[in-house]
Structures are given as structure tokens and as C-alpha cells.
């Protein structure tokens, strides 16, 4: 309309298409990870594992999963294998310690199952 260049329409169409395609590809990885319920960055997973295993009452852990519900809110589940000589008061104390320390990770939901050595999950 402003210039008599018939190729201008084709160039602008390709430009708009490339802009849209670039934004789709940029968000595709994040969306795919959300659909697959992928865990957050490996650094956070290692740090949570370190916190859980740092307790003297905890001997081992398994069924450890962290995943994102919507890209912002994360959930954690874990089975902690306790030492055989753990009293009820130690278990209560352990739960309180874990609750305080895991609060820094801002999980919207945390499920921790406690098991004794030799017990099947």
C-alpha cells in the first residue's frame, strides 16, 4: 500500500511465521516437561536428598520423587528407612525437623512414609 513492492507481503508473512514458530519452540520444552511431570532441576533433588539423609535416624531412602503439578508448584514423596533403634519420641522429633527443613523448598504437598529396616514397603 505504501510501496509498490509485491514481495513485501511474502517477506512479512515469513517473518511473522518465524516469530510465532520461535516462541512455540521456546515454550515447547517447558510444556512437555510439565505434561511428563518431570522433576525440577537436579540441584534441588540432590539438596532434598541430602537433607533427608542427614538425619541420624534415617538409614536409607527409596521411592523418592519430586515433580511439578503446574510448572510452579512441586510435590515430593519419599519412603525413609529408619534405624532399628528409633523410639516414638525420636520419630516425632524427626517429623518436626523434616517439616522445618523441607519448608525452604516450598513444596505444596509432601508425603513421607517411615519404614523400619527389613520392612517391605
C-alpha positions as CSV (number, residue, x, y, z in Angstrom):
1,X,0.0,0.0,0.0
2,X,2.8,2.4,0.8
3,X,5.4,1.0,-1.6
4,X,4.9,-0.9,-4.8
5,X,6.9,-4.0,-3.7
6,X,4.9,-7.1,-4.3
7,X,7.5,-9.3,-2.4
8,X,7.0,-7.3,0.8
9,X,3.8,-9.3,1.6
10,X,5.6,-12.6,1.3
11,X,8.6,-11.4,3.4
12,X,6.3,-10.1,6.2
13,X,4.4,-13.4,6.2
14,X,7.6,-15.4,6.6
15,X,8.8,-13.0,9.3
16,X,5.6,-13.4,11.3
17,X,5.6,-17.2,10.9
18,X,9.2,-17.4,12.1
19,X,8.4,-15.2,15.1
20,X,5.5,-17.5,16.1
21,X,7.5,-20.6,15.5
22,X,10.4,-19.4,17.6
23,X,8.0,-18.7,20.5
24,X,6.4,-22.1,20.2
25,X,9.7,-23.9,20.2
26,X,10.9,-21.9,23.2
27,X,7.9,-22.9,25.3
28,X,7.6,-26.5,23.9
29,X,10.3,-28.0,26.2
30,X,8.7,-26.5,29.4
31,X,5.3,-27.7,28.4
32,X,6.5,-31.1,27.5
33,X,8.2,-31.5,30.9
34,X,5.0,-30.3,32.6
35,X,3.0,-33.0,30.8
36,X,5.5,-35.6,31.7
37,X,5.5,-34.5,35.3
38,X,9.3,-34.1,35.2
39,X,11.2,-33.3,38.4
40,X,12.7,-29.9,38.9
41,X,16.3,-29.2,38.5
42,X,18.8,-31.8,39.6
43,X,20.4,-29.5,42.1
44,X,17.2,-29.3,44.1
45,X,16.7,-33.0,44.0
46,X,20.2,-33.6,45.4
47,X,19.7,-31.0,48.1
48,X,16.5,-32.5,49.3
49,X,18.1,-36.0,49.3
50,X,21.0,-34.6,51.3
51,X,18.6,-33.0,53.9
52,X,16.7,-36.3,54.2
53,X,19.8,-38.5,54.6
54,X,21.4,-36.0,57.1
55,X,19.3,-37.2,60.0
56,X,20.8,-39.8,62.3
57,X,17.6,-41.7,62.5
58,X,17.4,-42.2,58.7
59,X,19.4,-45.1,57.3
60,X,18.3,-45.0,53.7
61,X,15.6,-43.7,51.4
62,X,13.7,-45.0,48.3
63,X,10.7,-44.3,46.2
64,X,11.9,-40.7,46.2
65,X,10.1,-38.5,43.7
66,X,9.7,-34.8,43.1
67,X,7.6,-33.5,40.4
68,X,5.7,-30.4,39.2
69,X,2.0,-30.1,39.2
70,X,1.7,-27.0,37.1
71,X,5.2,-25.7,36.5
72,X,5.2,-23.7,39.7
73,X,4.0,-25.9,42.5
74,X,6.1,-29.0,43.3
75,X,5.2,-32.2,45.2
76,X,7.5,-34.6,47.0
77,X,7.1,-38.3,48.1
78,X,9.7,-40.5,49.8
79,X,10.0,-43.6,51.9
80,X,12.6,-43.2,54.7
81,X,14.1,-46.4,56.1
82,X,14.8,-45.8,59.8
83,X,17.4,-47.3,62.1
84,X,16.0,-50.2,64.1
85,X,16.5,-48.4,67.4
86,X,14.1,-45.4,67.0
87,X,11.6,-44.5,69.6
88,X,8.2,-42.8,69.2
89,X,9.6,-39.5,70.6
90,X,12.5,-39.7,68.1
91,X,10.1,-40.2,65.3
92,X,8.0,-37.1,66.4
93,X,11.2,-35.1,66.7
94,X,12.3,-36.3,63.2
95,X,9.0,-35.3,61.7
96,X,9.3,-31.8,63.2
97,X,12.9,-31.4,62.0
98,X,12.0,-32.5,58.4
99,X,9.0,-30.3,58.3
100,X,11.1,-27.2,59.2
101,X,14.0,-28.1,56.9
102,X,11.8,-29.0,53.9
103,X,9.8,-25.8,54.3
104,X,12.6,-24.0,52.5
105,X,11.8,-25.9,49.3
106,X,8.2,-24.7,49.3
107,X,6.5,-28.0,48.4
108,X,2.7,-27.7,48.2
109,X,2.4,-31.3,49.4
110,X,4.9,-33.7,51.0
111,X,4.3,-37.4,51.7
112,X,6.9,-39.1,53.9
113,X,6.5,-42.7,54.8
114,X,8.6,-44.1,57.6
115,X,9.8,-47.7,57.5
116,X,12.0,-49.8,59.7
117,X,15.0,-51.8,58.5
118,X,13.9,-55.1,56.9
119,X,10.3,-53.9,56.5
120,X,8.8,-54.2,53.0
121,X,7.2,-51.1,51.5
